Amino acid sequence: MEGNLLEVRGKRLYVEIHGNENASSLLYLRGGPGENCCEFMFHQTQKTFGTGF
């Protein structure tokens, strides 16, 4: 399946969707060269729970 680039907060994320649309979802975050997913996780945690790590 071909992937797409999705822009989130000025960062471009490569996204691929695979599998059964009716199955549970899995989000896999991987940092690239010089990047990581910690900033994304921190902001998502703040947004969801109102706190950081």
C-alpha positions as CSV (number, residue, x, y, z in Angstrom):
1,M,0.0,0.0,0.0
2,E,1.3,3.5,-0.8
3,G,1.9,5.9,2.0
4,N,1.0,9.5,2.5
5,L,2.6,12.5,4.2
6,L,0.5,14.1,6.9
7,E,1.5,17.5,8.4
8,V,1.1,17.8,12.2
9,R,2.4,20.9,14.0
10,G,4.8,21.7,11.2
11,K,6.2,18.2,11.0
12,R,5.6,15.8,8.1
13,L,4.6,12.3,9.1
14,Y,4.7,9.4,6.7
15,V,1.5,7.4,7.2
16,E,0.5,3.9,5.8
17,I,-2.8,2.2,6.5
18,H,-2.9,-1.6,6.4
19,G,-5.3,-4.4,7.3
20,N,-8.9,-4.8,8.1
21,E,-10.8,-1.5,8.6
22,N,-13.1,-3.3,11.2
23,A,-10.2,-4.4,13.4
24,S,-8.7,-2.5,16.3
25,S,-6.3,0.2,15.4
26,L,-2.6,0.3,16.1
27,L,-0.5,3.5,16.0
28,Y,3.2,2.9,15.6
29,L,5.5,6.0,16.1
30,R,9.1,5.9,15.0
31,G,11.6,8.7,15.1
32,G,13.6,9.5,12.0
33,P,17.1,10.9,11.8
34,G,17.4,13.6,14.5
35,E,13.8,13.2,15.5
36,N,11.8,11.1,18.0
37,C,8.2,10.6,19.1
38,C,8.7,12.0,22.7
39,E,7.5,15.5,21.8
40,F,4.4,14.1,20.1
41,M,3.7,11.8,23.1
42,F,4.2,14.7,25.6
43,H,1.7,16.9,23.8
44,Q,-0.9,14.1,23.3
45,T,-0.6,13.3,27.1
46,Q,-1.2,17.0,28.0
47,K,-4.1,17.2,25.6
48,T,-5.7,14.0,26.9
49,F,-5.0,14.1,30.6
50,G,-3.9,17.7,31.3
51,T,-0.4,16.7,32.4
52,G,2.9,15.8,31.0
53,F,4.9,12.6,31.5
